[in-house]
Amino acid sequence: MRKVLILGKGAQEYALAKHLSSECDVYVCPGNAVIGEIATVVDIENYDAEKLADFVENNEISVTIPVDKFSVTKELVSKFEEKNLQIFAPSMDVPVLFNDKVAVKKLLYKLRIPVPRFASFDKASVAYDYIKNAKLPLIIKSNIGEYATVCVNEKIAKTAIDDLILRNETVLIEEYLYGSTFSIYFVSDGYKALPVGNTLNYNFELEGDGGVLTNGVGASSPFYKLTDAHIDFLTSSIANSLIEYFEQTGKPLIGIWGLECILTSDDRLVVTNLKYFLSDTDAAAILALLDIDLLKIIDDCLQGLFADIYEYIPQKDGNALSLVISGKQEGKSIEGIKNLDEDTIVTFFPLRKNKYLEYESVKGKDIILTTVAGTISRAREALYAEAAEINFNGMTYRKDIGAIMSGNRGLV
């Protein structure tokens, strides 16, 4: 049986390990205790290029897939290339770009890709001057952080700016666009990109798009408003423009990556960010609807066959819904997981077990439930029936995933 090494330790790594575990032996580095239930955890830091290369070589690993963007450094890819080891990753320092929202927006703007109006600041006073003349509402976020604030007046905006400056973080101010936020994902060999799926994203913490903006608390795949024409435009005019740019820089964009976008109320497509690999919230839904052997695609990319063989990536009919269940308290026993239907896909964030071998909550995101059905309504019915089986003190989740949506702006 083939051996695959996944680099990372979060929910997206768990989703990929679970997806591949039926067809190969999966190793995960550094992993966590929960991933260790479905794969072999390797006790090596995922940034230690020398030790990782030695492990792959000594254990005859077929291919290494860095999922955690902080794993993909020039040193790692260079070491693997030096030893002629297969690694499905771009030959660039991924964190330098994919973890820098300002750098991403500047690159997109340079390539004439539509982006929201934005500005970045390191001094509060200059940021104050900017918001005085800007149209409200605004989104204020950290250049590198996860959460963001929708600011409907100057007082809220100044508070958000002050919080970021106190943390010595660059302030990114972005216009608020009304519409639906979504992600579209691509696989690429560095010369050609093809879509592997898309999701409507739920980023606000509360129903009706209220509360804090996060990087995702639910997803619906595929995004029902996205037409073939939209997908063709995103692929040919945007994704492949990025592919061409990176190819010309000598750092081909190999791997799975995504565009965070807004479909505005007047049917414009605007790109807000780049994603490396699949996000935690989207991974299980995208993989569930993939109608092809993912490892076959990866092999063909690494062998230089992808651009010649593939015109499209097959996806299954149907709808997948994902729901993030979070905890307001830490160390609470999570009950009901054994009661879930065998067709429900369960993805775990890094959790621990108590002495009774029960999963314990963390303060934050704990579990993702994903259901698949022929229609959104059936997937939604199954999703919330399964969510009702889960019980622990302080648990919380949105109740409107899969309901009819209009404006859920807020991608961060």
LINCOR-V657510 format. One record per pair of residues at least 6 apart in sequence whose ideal C-beta (glycine too) atoms are under 7 Angstrom apart, sorted by the first residue. I is the first residue (numbers start at 0). J is the second residue. D is the distance in Angstrom with one decimal. If there is no record, write none. Layout:
BEGIN
I;J;D + I;J;D
END
This chain:
BEGIN
0;23;5.7 + 0;24;5.3 + 1;23;4.2 + 1;61;4.6 + 2;23;6.5 + 2;24;4.7 + 2;26;6.6 + 2;58;6.5 + 2;59;6.3 + 2;60;4.8 + 2;61;5.6 + 3;19;5.8 + 3;23;5.1 + 3;25;5.5 + 3;26;7.0 + 3;60;6.9 + 3;61;6.2 + 3;62;5.8 + 3;64;6.6 + 4;26;4.6 + 4;28;6.4 + 4;55;6.1 + 4;60;4.8 + 4;63;4.5 + 5;12;5.4 + 5;15;5.8 + 5;16;5.7 + 5;25;6.5 + 5;27;4.8 + 5;64;5.3 + 5;66;5.7 + 6;28;5.6 + 6;45;4.5 + 6;63;6.7 + 6;65;4.2 + 6;66;6.2 + 6;67;5.7 + 6;70;4.1 + 7;45;6.5 + 7;66;4.1 + 7;67;3.3 + 7;70;6.4 + 8;29;5.4 + 8;30;5.5 + 8;31;4.9 + 8;34;6.9 + 8;67;6.9 + 8;349;6.1 + 9;67;6.9 + 9;279;5.9 + 9;348;6.5 + 9;349;6.7 + 10;279;3.8 + 10;282;7.0 + 10;346;5.1 + 10;347;6.7 + 10;348;4.8 + 10;367;6.0 + 11;66;5.5 + 11;276;6.1 + 11;277;5.5 + 11;278;6.5 + 11;279;4.9 + 11;282;4.3 + 12;27;6.1 + 12;34;6.5 + 12;66;4.8 + 12;67;6.9 + 13;33;6.7 + 13;34;5.3 + 13;346;5.3 + 13;347;5.4 + 14;282;3.8 + 14;283;4.5 + 14;286;6.1 + 14;346;4.8 + 15;64;7.0 + 15;66;6.0 + 15;282;6.6 + 16;25;4.8 + 16;27;5.6 + 16;34;5.9 + 16;37;5.7 + 16;38;4.4 + 17;37;5.6 + 18;286;4.5 + 18;293;6.9 + 19;25;5.4 + 19;294;6.8 + 20;37;5.4 + 20;38;6.3 + 22;294;6.9 + 23;294;6.8 + 25;38;4.0 + 25;39;7.0 + 26;38;6.4 + 26;39;4.8 + 26;41;5.3 + 26;60;6.9 + 27;34;5.0 + 27;38;4.8 + 27;40;5.7 + 27;41;6.7 + 28;41;3.9 + 28;43;5.2 + 28;45;5.2 + 28;51;6.8 + 29;43;6.8 + 29;44;6.1 + 29;45;5.5 + 30;38;6.9 + 30;40;3.7 + 30;41;6.8 + 31;349;4.2 + 32;351;6.0 + 32;352;6.7 + 33;347;4.3 + 33;349;6.5 + 33;350;5.2 + 34;40;6.3 + 41;54;6.3 + 43;50;4.8 + 43;51;5.9 + 43;54;6.1 + 45;67;6.1 + 45;70;4.5 + 46;70;6.4 + 46;72;6.7 + 48;74;4.6 + 48;75;4.4 + 48;78;4.2 + 49;78;6.5 + 51;75;6.9 + 52;78;4.7 + 52;79;5.9 + 52;82;5.3 + 52;84;6.1 + 55;63;5.8 + 55;84;5.2 + 56;82;6.0 + 56;84;6.4 + 61;85;6.6 + 62;85;4.4 + 62;87;6.0 + 62;297;6.1 + 62;301;7.0 + 63;79;6.8 + 63;84;7.0 + 63;85;6.8 + 63;86;4.6 + 64;87;5.0 + 65;71;4.7 + 65;88;4.8 + 66;276;5.0 + 68;93;4.8 + 68;94;5.8 + 68;97;4.9 + 68;98;6.4 + 68;275;4.0 + 69;94;5.2 + 71;88;4.8 + 71;89;6.7 + 71;93;3.7 + 72;92;5.5 + 73;91;7.0 + 73;92;5.3 + 76;86;6.1 + 76;88;5.8 + 76;90;4.9 + 79;86;4.2 + 85;301;5.4 + 87;253;6.7 + 87;254;5.6 + 87;297;5.0 + 87;300;6.8 + 87;301;6.4 + 88;253;6.3 + 88;254;5.4 + 89;250;6.4 + 89;251;6.4 + 89;252;5.0 + 89;253;5.0 + 89;254;5.7 + 90;250;5.3 + 90;251;6.4 + 91;250;4.0 + 93;275;5.5 + 96;102;5.8 + 96;103;6.5 + 97;273;5.8 + 97;275;4.2 + 98;143;5.6 + 99;142;6.3 + 99;143;6.7 + 100;142;5.2 + 100;171;5.5 + 100;272;6.1 + 101;119;4.6 + 101;142;5.1 + 101;169;6.4 + 101;171;5.8 + 103;272;5.7 + 103;273;5.1 + 104;114;5.4 + 104;117;5.3 + 107;114;4.9 + 107;270;5.6 + 108;114;5.6 + 110;240;5.4 + 110;241;7.0 + 110;244;6.0 + 112;237;5.4 + 112;240;6.7 + 112;270;5.5 + 113;267;6.9 + 113;268;6.6 + 113;269;4.9 + 113;270;6.4 + 114;269;6.3 + 114;270;5.7 + 114;271;6.9 + 115;173;4.9 + 115;174;4.7 + 115;176;5.7 + 115;269;5.9 + 115;271;6.3 + 116;174;4.4 + 117;171;6.4 + 117;172;6.6 + 117;173;4.6 + 118;129;5.6 + 118;172;5.2 + 119;142;6.5 + 119;169;5.5 + 119;170;6.5 + 119;171;5.1 + 120;126;4.0 + 120;129;6.9 + 120;170;4.7 + 121;169;5.7 + 123;160;5.4 + 123;161;6.2 + 123;164;4.7 + 126;160;4.8 + 126;170;5.2 + 126;172;6.7 + 127;157;6.3 + 129;172;6.3 + 130;137;6.5 + 130;153;5.9 + 130;156;4.8 + 130;172;6.8 + 134;174;6.9 + 135;150;6.9 + 135;151;6.0 + 135;152;6.5 + 136;149;5.5 + 136;150;5.9 + 136;151;4.7 + 136;175;4.3 + 137;150;4.8 + 137;156;6.0 + 137;172;5.7 + 137;173;6.9 + 137;174;6.6 + 137;175;6.0 + 138;147;5.4 + 138;149;5.8 + 138;173;4.6 + 138;175;5.5 + 139;147;6.6 + 139;148;5.1 + 139;150;5.6 + 139;156;6.0 + 139;159;4.1 + 139;160;6.4 + 139;170;6.5 + 139;172;5.5 + 140;147;3.6 + 140;171;5.1 + 140;411;5.5 + 141;163;5.5 + 141;168;4.5 + 141;171;6.9 + 142;168;6.2 + 142;169;3.8 + 142;171;5.2 + 143;168;6.7 + 144;168;6.5 + 145;213;6.6 + 145;214;5.1 + 145;411;6.8 + 146;211;5.7 + 146;212;6.1 + 146;213;6.1 + 146;411;6.7 + 147;212;4.2 + 147;411;4.2 + 148;155;6.9 + 148;159;4.3 + 148;212;6.9 + 149;175;6.5 + 149;212;6.5 + 149;409;6.6 + 150;156;3.9 + 150;159;6.0 + 160;170;5.4 + 163;170;4.8 + 164;170;6.7 + 175;408;6.2 + 176;261;5.1 + 176;263;5.5 + 176;269;6.1 + 176;408;5.9 + 177;263;6.6 + 177;264;4.9 + 177;406;5.0 + 177;408;5.9 + 178;261;4.8 + 178;262;5.2 + 178;263;3.9 + 178;264;5.1 + 178;406;6.3 + 178;408;6.0 + 179;199;6.3 + 179;224;6.1 + 179;261;7.0 + 179;262;4.9 + 179;404;6.4 + 179;407;5.9 + 180;200;4.8 + 180;202;6.1 + 180;261;5.6 + 180;407;5.9 + 180;408;6.1 + 180;409;6.2 + 180;410;4.1 + 181;197;6.0 + 181;198;6.2 + 181;199;5.1 + 181;200;5.8 + 181;222;4.5 + 181;225;6.5 + 181;260;5.6 + 181;262;6.4 + 182;197;6.4 + 182;198;5.2 + 182;200;5.8 + 182;257;5.0 + 182;258;6.8 + 182;259;5.4 + 182;274;6.4 + 182;278;6.7 + 182;281;5.9 + 183;194;5.9 + 183;197;4.2 + 183;230;7.0 + 183;233;5.5 + 183;257;6.2 + 183;258;5.4 + 183;260;6.6 + 184;194;6.8 + 184;195;5.1 + 184;196;5.5 + 184;197;6.9 + 184;255;6.3 + 184;257;4.1 + 184;277;5.9 + 184;285;5.9 + 185;192;4.2 + 185;193;6.3 + 185;194;5.6 + 185;195;6.5 + 185;238;5.1 + 185;256;6.1 + 185;257;6.8 + 186;193;6.0 + 186;195;5.2 + 186;255;5.3 + 186;296;5.8 + 186;300;6.9 + 186;312;6.5 + 187;242;5.8 + 187;252;5.7 + 187;253;6.1 + 187;254;6.7 + 188;253;6.1 + 188;300;4.0 + 188;305;3.9 + 188;306;6.0 + 189;246;6.2 + 189;251;2.8 + 189;252;6.1 + 189;253;4.5 + 190;242;6.7 + 190;246;6.4 + 190;306;5.1 + 191;242;6.7 + 191;305;6.6 + 191;306;4.2 + 192;234;6.5 + 192;238;4.1 + 192;239;5.5 + 192;242;5.1 + 193;309;5.8 + 193;311;6.2 + 193;312;5.1 + 194;230;5.9 + 194;234;5.7 + 194;312;6.6 + 195;255;6.8 + 195;285;6.5 + 195;289;6.3 + 195;312;4.9 + 196;220;5.9 + 196;221;6.7 + 196;285;4.0 + 196;288;5.8 + 196;289;6.7 + 196;314;6.0 + 197;220;6.5 + 197;221;5.3 + 197;222;5.1 + 197;225;5.7 + 198;218;4.2 + 198;219;6.4 + 198;220;4.4 + 198;222;6.2 + 198;281;4.6 + 198;284;5.9 + 198;285;6.8 + 199;218;6.7 + 199;219;4.4 + 199;222;4.1 + 199;404;6.9 + 200;215;5.8 + 200;218;5.8 + 200;410;6.2 + 201;215;6.9 + 201;216;5.5 + 201;217;3.7 + 201;218;6.6 + 201;397;6.2 + 201;400;5.9 + 201;407;6.3 + 202;212;5.5 + 202;213;5.6 + 202;214;6.8 + 202;215;5.8 + 202;216;7.0 + 202;409;4.6 + 202;410;5.7 + 202;411;6.5 + 203;209;5.9 + 203;210;5.7 + 203;212;6.1 + 203;407;6.7 + 203;409;5.4 + 204;210;3.5 + 204;211;4.7 + 204;213;5.8 + 204;216;6.2 + 205;397;6.9 + 206;397;5.5 + 206;398;5.5 + 206;399;4.7 + 208;406;6.9 + 208;407;4.9 + 208;409;6.7 + 212;409;4.4 + 212;411;5.3 + 214;278;6.7 + 214;411;5.8 + 215;278;5.7 + 215;279;6.7 + 215;280;3.3 + 215;323;6.9 + 216;280;6.9 + 216;323;4.5 + 216;397;5.6 + 217;280;6.7 + 217;321;6.1 + 217;322;5.2 + 217;323;6.1 + 217;397;5.5 + 217;400;3.8 + 218;280;5.0 + 218;281;5.0 + 218;284;5.3 + 218;321;4.5 + 219;318;6.9 + 219;320;5.4 + 219;375;6.6 + 219;400;6.8 + 219;401;5.6 + 220;284;4.1 + 220;285;6.1 + 220;288;6.0 + 220;318;7.0 + 220;319;4.6 + 224;262;5.9 + 225;262;7.0 + 229;268;6.3 + 232;268;6.5 + 233;258;6.4 + 233;268;6.6 + 237;258;6.4 + 237;270;6.4 + 238;258;6.9 + 241;252;6.4 + 242;252;5.7 + 245;251;5.7 + 245;252;4.3 + 253;300;6.4 + 255;276;5.2 + 255;277;6.4 + 256;273;6.5 + 256;274;6.2 + 256;275;5.6 + 256;276;6.7 + 257;274;3.8 + 257;277;6.9 + 258;270;5.3 + 258;273;6.5 + 259;271;4.8 + 259;272;4.1 + 259;274;6.0 + 259;410;4.9 + 260;268;5.9 + 260;269;6.4 + 260;270;5.3 + 260;271;6.5 + 261;269;4.7 + 261;271;6.3 + 261;408;6.5 + 261;410;6.8 + 262;268;6.1 + 263;269;6.4 + 271;410;5.0 + 272;410;6.8 + 277;285;5.4 + 280;321;5.9 + 280;323;6.0 + 280;367;6.6 + 283;321;5.8 + 283;344;4.8 + 283;346;4.9 + 283;367;6.1 + 283;369;4.1 + 284;319;3.8 + 284;321;4.7 + 284;369;5.5 + 287;319;4.8 + 287;344;6.1 + 287;369;6.2 + 287;371;5.2 + 288;314;5.1 + 288;315;4.9 + 288;317;6.6 + 288;319;5.5 + 289;314;6.3 + 290;313;4.0 + 290;314;5.4 + 290;315;4.5 + 291;312;6.2 + 291;313;5.0 + 299;305;4.6 + 299;308;5.8 + 317;371;5.5 + 317;372;6.3 + 317;373;5.5 + 318;372;6.1 + 318;374;6.2 + 318;375;4.7 + 318;378;4.8 + 319;369;5.9 + 319;371;4.7 + 319;378;6.6 + 320;369;6.9 + 320;370;5.6 + 320;378;4.5 + 320;379;5.9 + 320;382;4.9 + 320;400;5.8 + 320;401;4.9 + 321;367;5.5 + 321;368;7.0 + 321;369;4.5 + 322;367;6.8 + 322;368;5.0 + 322;382;5.6 + 322;386;6.0 + 322;396;5.7 + 322;400;5.2 + 323;364;5.4 + 323;367;5.4 + 323;396;6.4 + 324;365;5.6 + 324;366;4.5 + 324;368;6.8 + 324;386;6.7 + 324;389;6.0 + 324;394;5.9 + 324;396;4.8 + 325;363;6.0 + 325;364;5.0 + 325;365;6.0 + 325;395;5.4 + 325;396;6.6 + 326;360;3.5 + 326;361;6.2 + 326;362;6.0 + 326;363;6.8 + 326;365;5.1 + 326;391;6.7 + 326;393;5.1 + 326;394;5.8 + 327;362;6.8 + 327;393;3.8 + 327;395;6.1 + 328;360;6.5 + 328;362;6.4 + 328;392;5.9 + 328;393;3.7 + 329;360;6.3 + 329;361;5.6 + 329;362;4.5 + 330;359;5.2 + 330;360;6.8 + 331;359;6.5 + 331;360;4.4 + 331;391;4.5 + 331;392;4.4 + 331;393;5.9 + 332;353;6.5 + 332;357;4.5 + 332;359;6.1 + 332;391;6.1 + 333;357;6.6 + 333;358;4.3 + 333;359;6.7 + 333;360;5.8 + 333;365;6.9 + 333;389;6.7 + 333;391;4.5 + 334;390;4.7 + 334;391;6.3 + 335;388;4.1 + 335;389;4.5 + 335;390;5.2 + 336;345;6.7 + 336;358;6.6 + 336;389;6.8 + 338;388;4.5 + 339;345;6.3 + 339;385;5.4 + 339;388;5.8 + 340;385;6.4 + 343;368;6.0 + 343;370;5.7 + 343;385;5.0 + 344;369;4.0 + 345;366;6.6 + 345;368;6.3 + 346;367;4.1 + 346;369;6.8 + 347;366;6.0 + 348;364;4.9 + 348;365;5.7 + 350;358;5.0 + 350;359;6.3 + 350;361;6.4 + 350;365;6.3 + 351;359;5.4 + 352;358;5.9 + 352;359;6.6 + 353;359;5.3 + 360;391;5.4 + 360;393;6.8 + 366;389;6.9 + 368;382;6.2 + 368;385;5.3 + 368;386;6.0 + 370;378;5.0 + 370;381;4.2 + 370;382;4.5 + 370;385;6.6 + 371;378;6.3 + 372;378;3.9 + 372;381;6.1 + 375;401;5.2 + 378;401;6.4 + 379;400;7.0 + 379;401;3.5 + 382;400;6.7 + 382;401;6.8 + 386;396;6.3
END
